[in-house]
Amino acid sequence: MATPRSPAAPLGAKPREESTAPAVDSGADGAPTDEVGTVDHARARGGPMRPSGEGEPGEVGLLAAAAAGRPAAVRSLIDTAGPIVYGFVLARVGGRQELAQDLVQETFLEAVRSSATFRGDSAVSTWLCAIARHRIARHYRAERRREVVDSGLVAVTGEASGEPPAEDAIEGVDRRDEVMSALGRLPVLHRQVLVLKYLDELSVEEVADELGRSRVQVQSLLQRARDGLRRQLEQGHG
């Protein structure tokens, strides 16, 4: 199956006849740095690779050399495996090219830093896609977490008591920053129970297990914590 096309030009560069995939390069000290490399259209579309030059190491050799801090090896690894990983990521982030570039770059940085974990029982590109899959999952968890703060914590101020959420108390402000600031002013236990319930999305029973308390105690804690959060939000707009 053909992989999605790469962006028309690298970030921060003038358009050229090559599409882009984020790359990792190494500085003078051998440490990975964040740069953008280029790959040809045929590979980005899943077409045939250009023939390797005589004596050019395979992916495994390139990975080892890249981990040793050799810039040319890092660039060659990106040139070889970058289009595969980029297409893999792009298809899983809804075609968002900038996000795909960021995630691919993170993938190669992580791969270079953790090359010792490569066991050689699969192609390097397959291993890279596995790393990319974890980076994508991490991104979506963080995105979901932000959504919960934006929406879930709006309702936290009135859920159990049957009162309406205190949406009017936070209307017209940066909701995430306001709610997180209000959380920070709560007693530690109240903050902890709200985070477990609404950010980590645990059930009351799971929160009880986490805190070593009974279900009834957790429900009482949640009510007091919600009341406290509501007061903090109202005071912040008084």
C-alpha positions in Angstrom: 0.0 0.0 0.0 1.4 3.4 -0.9 2.3 5.6 2.0 1.0 9.2 2.2 3.1 11.8 0.4 5.5 13.9 2.4 5.3 17.7 2.6 6.6 19.6 -0.4 9.5 21.3 1.4 11.5 20.9 4.6 10.7 23.1 7.6 12.6 26.3 7.4 13.9 25.7 3.9 13.0 26.9 0.4 10.9 24.6 -1.7 12.8 22.1 -3.7 12.2 19.0 -5.8 12.4 16.7 -2.8 9.9 16.1 -0.1 10.8 16.2 3.6 10.9 13.8 6.5 12.3 15.0 9.8 15.8 13.8 10.4 18.3 13.6 13.2 21.8 14.7 12.8 24.8 14.8 15.1 26.7 17.8 16.2 30.5 18.2 16.6 30.4 16.3 19.9 28.5 13.4 18.4 25.3 14.2 20.3 22.0 14.0 18.3 20.6 17.4 17.2 17.2 18.2 15.7 17.5 18.8 12.0 15.4 18.1 8.9 16.7 16.0 6.1 15.3 15.2 2.7 14.1 12.1 0.9 13.2 11.5 -2.6 9.6 11.2 -3.8 9.8 7.6 -5.0 10.7 6.4 -1.5 8.2 8.7 0.2 5.4 7.2 -2.0 6.6 3.7 -1.2 8.4 3.4 -4.6 11.6 1.6 -5.1 14.7 2.6 -3.2 17.7 4.0 -5.0 20.4 1.4 -5.2 22.8 1.5 -2.4 26.4 2.5 -3.2 29.0 -0.2 -3.2 30.2 -0.9 0.4 27.4 1.1 2.0 26.4 -0.6 5.3 22.9 -1.9 5.7 20.3 -0.5 8.2 21.9 -2.4 11.1 25.3 -1.1 10.4 24.0 2.4 9.9 22.2 2.3 13.2 25.3 1.2 15.0 27.4 3.9 13.3 24.7 6.5 14.1 24.7 5.5 17.7 28.4 6.0 17.7 27.9 9.6 16.8 28.8 9.5 13.1 26.7 12.2 11.3 27.0 10.7 7.9 25.5 7.4 9.2 22.7 9.3 10.9 21.9 11.0 7.6 22.1 7.7 5.7 19.8 6.0 8.2 17.3 8.7 7.8 17.6 8.6 4.0 17.0 4.9 4.0 14.3 4.4 6.6 12.8 7.9 6.9 10.2 7.5 4.2 8.9 4.3 5.6 8.6 5.7 9.1 7.2 9.0 7.9 4.5 7.2 5.8 3.6 5.0 8.8 3.2 8.0 11.1 1.4 10.2 8.6 -1.3 7.6 8.1 -1.9 7.4 11.8 -2.2 11.1 12.6 -4.8 12.0 10.0 -2.4 13.4 7.5 -1.2 16.2 9.8 2.2 16.7 8.2 3.8 18.9 10.8 2.8 16.6 13.6 4.1 13.6 11.6 7.4 15.4 11.1 7.7 16.1 14.8 6.9 12.5 15.8 9.3 11.0 13.2 12.1 13.2 14.5 11.3 12.1 18.0 11.4 8.5 16.8 14.9 8.8 15.3 16.2 10.6 18.3 14.9 7.9 20.6 16.2 5.2 18.2 19.8 6.6 18.2 19.8 7.0 22.0 18.4 3.5 22.6 20.1 1.6 19.8 21.4 -1.0 22.3 17.8 -2.3 22.7 17.7 -3.3 19.0 17.9 -7.1 19.1 18.2 -7.7 15.3 15.2 -10.0 15.1 13.4 -7.6 12.6 14.4 -5.0 10.1 15.6 -1.7 11.6 12.7 0.1 9.8 10.2 -2.3 11.5 11.8 -1.5 14.9 11.7 2.2 14.1 8.0 1.9 13.3 7.4 0.2 16.7 9.1 3.1 18.4 7.0 5.5 16.3 3.8 3.6 17.3 4.7 4.3 21.0 5.4 8.0 20.2 2.0 8.3 18.5 0.2 6.6 21.4 2.0 8.9 23.8 0.9 11.9 21.8 -2.7 10.9 21.8 -2.6 10.2 25.5 -1.3 13.7 26.1 -3.9 15.1 23.7 -6.7 13.3 25.5 -5.3 14.5 28.8 -5.6 18.1 27.6 -9.1 17.5 26.4 -10.1 16.1 29.8 -8.7 19.2 31.6 -10.5 21.4 29.1 -13.9 19.7 29.4 -14.0 17.1 32.2 -12.8 19.4 34.9 -15.5 22.0 34.0 -18.0 19.5 35.2 -16.1 18.4 38.3 -17.4 21.3 40.3 -21.0 20.0 40.4 -21.1 16.4 39.2 -21.9 14.4 42.3 -24.0 17.0 44.1 -26.4 17.3 41.2 -25.6 21.0 40.9 -24.8 22.5 37.5 -21.1 22.8 36.5 -19.6 26.1 37.4 -19.1 27.0 33.7 -20.0 30.6 34.3 -17.1 30.9 36.8 -14.6 30.1 34.1 -16.2 31.5 31.0 -13.9 33.7 28.9 -10.7 32.6 30.5 -7.9 30.1 29.6 -9.8 27.2 31.2 -6.8 24.8 31.4 -4.5 27.3 33.2 -7.3 28.5 35.5 -8.4 25.0 36.6 -4.8 23.8 37.0 -4.0 26.9 39.1 -7.1 26.3 41.2 -6.1 22.6 41.7 -2.7 23.7 42.9 -4.3 25.7 45.7 -6.2 22.7 47.1 -5.0 20.4 49.9 -2.8 17.7 48.6 -5.3 14.9 49.2 -8.1 16.8 47.5 -5.9 17.6 44.5 -4.8 13.9 44.3 -8.3 12.5 44.3 -9.4 14.9 41.6 -6.4 14.1 39.4 -6.9 10.4 39.8 -10.6 10.6 39.0 -10.7 13.2 36.2 -7.2 13.3 34.6 -6.2 9.7 35.0 -9.9 8.7 34.5 -10.0 6.1 37.2 -13.3 4.7 38.6 -14.2 5.5 42.2 -13.2 1.9 43.1 -9.8 2.3 41.4 -9.2 5.6 43.2 -10.1 3.9 46.5 -7.5 1.1 45.7 -4.9 3.7 44.8 -5.4 5.7 48.0 -6.0 2.8 50.3 -9.4 4.1 51.3 -13.0 2.8 51.1 -15.4 3.7 48.3 -17.5 5.7 50.7 -14.4 7.7 51.8 -13.4 8.4 48.3 -16.9 9.6 47.4 -16.8 12.0 50.4 -13.3 13.2 49.4 -14.4 13.8 45.9 -17.4 15.9 47.0 -15.2 18.0 49.3 -12.5 18.4 46.7 -15.1 19.5 44.1 -16.6 22.0 46.5 -13.1 23.3 47.2 -12.2 23.6 43.5 -15.5 25.4 42.8 -14.7 27.9 45.6 -11.2 28.5 44.2 -12.5 29.1 40.7 -15.2 31.5 42.0 -12.6 33.4 44.2 -10.4 33.7 41.2 -13.1 35.6 39.4 -14.6 37.5 42.3 
